[in-house]
Amino acid sequence: MTDGVPTWEEIARDHGRFLYAVAYRLAGNAEDAQDLVQDALLRIRRGLETYRPGSLEGWLARIVTNVFLDDVRRRRRRPTVALPPDHEHRLPPAAAADAASEALSDDVQRALDSLPPDFRVAVVLCDVADLGYDEIADQLGVPVGTVRSRIHRGRRMLREMLSGADT
């Protein structure tokens, strides 16, 4: 680590689980999370030249979030064709998710997946990446009040979905 700036290899080794945990909560499944982490690591490699020591995990979470939001926008522009009903018979089963992805129940992940992206990002950055409101506001380029509102509304939506799932 030179001048407080880690190497790409150090980031991949020491913060890979963190990147995956954030990506998994945003994407909702292991395959998309792995793709997000790969894309994020490419951006991290390019961005290390301009990185200034500070909140490394905040910077990493921002990159994963931006990759996720770019992917959401790209998918809106180019909708994909749904798989046929018997796709389980054609595709091999997905590999088991990393231990970090198993911390939340399937019900919670499904509820997170159903949140609009802006709310999901705010909740994940706060509750999974453990970033403060100011850091989230800075990363998303929105006022702190907007972050608080998105987190509050996102958590409320999650609570409503989860309480409906229990009944």
Secondary structure, DSSP 8 states (H G I E B T S, - for coil): -BTTB--HHHHHHHHHHHHHHHHHHHHSSHHHHHHHHHHHHHHHHHHTTT--SS-HHHHHHHHHHHHHHHHHHHHHHS------TTHHHHS-------GGGGGS-HHHHHHHHHS-HHHHHHHHHHHTS---HHHHHHHHTS-HHHHHHHHHHHHHHHHHHHHHHH-
